[in-house]
Amino acid sequence: MTTYSYPSDTFPTNPKITLDVPEGWEPLIVPATILAIGRTTEAGTFRPNVIVAISRYGAGYELQVAIDAVIAKFGSLEQAAQIGSDVSTINGREWAHIESSFVDSRVGTLVQAAHLAIVEHGEVVDLIQVTGTVTGSQAQDGLINEIREIQRSVVASVG
């Protein structure tokens, strides 16, 4: 009988993720995320949020595959419009940034910013997704800039 364990060389632990968050944001517990924050808002209004998720893939997974998947997902949403995208080095790691707006039947127009990077370690590649969401009016009021600042502060490290 063979025993496997996590963490181990075969199954390494997830990368360490840190974010700098301005005043007015607080921790949230969100299923299927490793970290989530929300901005304090008035009761009954949409809560701007940033969530961090990590997905594991085999060696060879590339950032462009993740970019294409996010663009396809955004494109499938109601009244979707891509706002912009770029790839840049932030805190020593290559990150892709894709923004889109779409209509959600519950809250109206949403603006979502997906911030993606891959971390290779051993035989695995971890895709880190830092996704921020605000309503269209919150974006116009400048909250999308807070989300961008939070996303640009991200540090992902192994070990």
N, C-alpha and C positions, 0 to 999 in steps of 0.2 A: 504494500500500500504506500502511496506517495501522499505527502502532505503539502498543500500550498497555503500561503498566507498573504494577507494584505495588512500593511505594506510589506513589500519585498522587492528584490531586484526584478523579478518577473512581473509583479504588479505594484509599481511604484505609487507612492502617495500623490495626491493631487498637488499641483503647484500652489504655492502660497500667494494669495491675492491681497493687496492693500489698496484702499481708495481714500482720498482726502475729500471730506464732505463739508460743505459750508453750514453755517448755523441754520437751524430750521429744518434739518433732515434728521430722521431717526431710524433705528433698525426696524425691519419687518421680518416676519417669518412667512416665507412663501414656499410652497411645495416645489420640489425639483430644482431648487437653487442652492448655492452654497453661501450666498450673501445677498441681502436685499435691503434697500433703504427707501424711505418715502418722505416726501416733504409734508410738513404739517399743513393742513388745510382746514377750511370751515367744514363742519358736518354737512354731508349731502353733496359735496363737490368731488370731482375726480381727483385722486391723490397722485401727483407726479411721482414717478418711481424709477429706480435703477435696480436691475437685478443682475446677478452674476451666475452663470451656469457653466459647467465644464462637462464636455463630452469626450469620451476616449475613443481613439481610432488606432489602427495598426500603423506601423512605420510606413512612411511614404505619403501619408495624407498631406495635402497641400492647402495653403490658405485660399487659393483661387477657387477650390471646390466649395469651401464654406461661403465665399463671397457670392458665387453663382447660386447657391442654395438660398441665401437670404434675399437676393434680388428676385429669384423666382417666387419665393414666399410672399414678398411684398407685392409682386405683380399679380398674385392671385386674389388679393384682398379687394373689397368693394371700393371703387373710385380711387384706386391707388395712383399715386404720382411720386416718382422718385425726386427727391429734393437735391441730392448730391451724393458724391462718394469720393473717397481718396484713400491712399495708402501712405502711411508715414511712420517714421521711427519715433517711438515715445518711450522714454525711460529705458532705452537700449533694446527695445523689441519692436518688430514690425507689426503694425496694427492697421487693419482695414476699417474704414468708417463709412457706413451707408445710412442715409436718412430718407425716409419716405413718409408721406401722409396717406391716410385712408379713412374710410368712414366705418365706424362701429355702430351697430344698431342701438346700443344701449346709451352711448355717451356722445355720439356725433363724430366730428373730425378728430382724429388722433394723429400726432406726429411721433414717429418712433425712430430712434437712432440706435443702430446696431454697431458695436465696436468689437472687432474680432481679432484674435491672435492665436497662433499655435505655439505649443511648447513641446519640444521633442525631448524625451528622456528614455534611454534604453530602446526597447522594441515597441514603444507606444508613443503616440502623439496625442496631446490634449488640446482640444479646441476650447478656448475661453471666449465666452460671449458676455459682453457687458452691454445690456440693453436698457435704454432709457425711454420713457413714454410720458407724454404730456398731451393735453387737449390742444386743438388748434388755437383757441384763444389764450391758453396759458403759454403756448409757444410765442405768440405775438406779444405777450406781456414780458417776454425775456426769460422764461423758465427753461427754454431749450438751451440757453447759454449756460445755465447752471449745470444742466445735464452734460453738456460738452466738457465743461471744466472738470466735473467728476470723472468722466471717461478719460480725459487726458492725464489725470493724476494716477491712473492705475499702474501698479507695479506687479508683475507676475514673475515669481522666482521659484526655482527648484532647489530642494534640499534644506 
